[in-house]
Amino acid sequence: MQAPPVHPIASKVVIVGGGIAGLATAYELHTRRIPFTLLEAQPRAGGVILSEAVDRGFVVDAGPDSLLVQKPDGIALCRDLGLGDRLISVLPPRTAFVQRGQRLFPLPADSVLGFPTAFRPFVATTLFSWPGKLRMGSELFLPARRENGDESVGAFMRRRFGEEATTYLAEPLLAGIHAGDVDRLSLGALFPRFHEAERTRGSVLRSFRRAARTRRPTRAKAGAGDESEGAFRSLPGGLSELIQALMRALPADSVQLGVAASRVVADRSQFRVETEIGGQLAAPAVVLASPAFVTARLVQALSPRLHTLCAAIPYASTATIALAFPRQAVGHPLTGTGFVVPKVEGTGILAASWLSSKWAHRAPAGHVLMRAFIGGARDPGALDHTDAALTDRVLVALRPLLSISGAPLWTRLYRWPRANAQHEVGHQARVAEIERELSNYPGLFVTGSAYRGVGIPDCVADGRATARHLAAWLATRATP
């Protein structure tokens, strides 16, 4: 049988994966005039970033809906693409809530991920019991940990703040935003700020309060800056606007949608990427921006060690359920952004957000748009259920909390199987091993949420940094 033809094309780089990390890599290469070919197995680019206009006036983000200002790379990419004037802020009030019992309690004002930086709001909050507040406050006087090894988010929070703070803050907020297990997720990989605060100041609260006092005069002097307008940004049509702008900026013939890579092999001084439709692309450099389990399959023959390391990175599956109601059908005022649900509440959902209260123009006048989240490490079998069963679960959880009457006008359910990389304890050591193994294969790079950061800004930063490292490598390779 004759082998499929090898197409060296004009590309110096083949990128596998058209999520935000792969697209950011491609964009950075394009700005440096380095030709590339990007292969994406799905018929659309963007990965978990998906926005849809539904039923005359509703705009739904099926995946992430915002960019964190504190990590500026996502915002910077928007501005590079000419979207700076379209960035919008979360509508005030920007209050987030935590469910406890059958009530929603606002997170204390002047807090960082729920942890207080001001005395009065913390004392006034009814989210925590007085014993819980006293235990959290005692963090100011606890000695810093002497050991340098990684620990789980849950272990750190119990040690510093106690069980109640772990149950009602760390588990639903810190672990919940990653759809992970609070007792397995790595503090060093996901929240190095907490570790650094303890190491440098001896207390997380002391460090956060000091940082808050430093920021306040700066903001007052600067006027209405980014943080004064809230910690998050989005785009009027949802974050798919960012993906569409990236696709417009890239050469059309350099992006191949619906083409899945099947294997990466070394071929003399270059790599060969084989596709499932029988083609082959040859280039001196390859960037694997695919999920780690896909990367593991692609490199199995090339590097069994890299295959094993990438295959060991766990993933969680989630579902997003969007629901629309007439405004009069929802008794809750919906002032704020939404709420998180601690595991101990047992409602079957991770969180819910009120999109029509959070962002302008996400629902027509007189209507409400919200979405709920299911699955994650808390419920790994959630996606085994039917759409109807998952939607019913959401409605059972939301009706008593939000005083909802009647059926929704419409619902949409989006499934995200194995979409959330889990940076568990020891993750940084594993990534260091991956990088050591990659050094045996010059020209082979990995990027994406599985390695150095999971959010959109992290993936943008890592993708662009990968492209810069690749460009530097190509330059040294071209030097006699």
Secondary structure, DSSP 8 states (H G I E B T S, - for coil): -----EE--S-SEEEE--SHHHHHHHHHHHHTT--EEEEESSSSS-TT--EEEETTTEEEESS---EETTSTHHHHHHHHTT-GGG-EE--S---EEEEETTEEEE--SSEETTEESSHHHHHH-SSS-HHHHHHHHGGGGS------S--BHHHHHHHHH-HHHIIIIIIIIIIGGGT--TTTBBHHHH-HHHHHHHHHHS-HHHHHHHHHHHHHHHHHHH-S-TGGG-SEEE-TT-THHHHHHHHHHS-GGGEEET--EEEEEEETTEEEEEETTS-EEEESEEEE-S-HHHHHHHTTTT-HHHHHHHHTS-EEEEEEEEEEEEGGGB-S---SSEEE--GGG--S-SEEE-HHHHSTTSS-TTEEEEEEEEESTT-TTGGGS-HHHHHHHHHHHHHHHHTB-S--SEEEEEEEEEEEE--BTTHHHHHHHHHHHHTTSTTEEE-STTTS--SHHHHHHHHHHHHHHHHHHHHHHH--
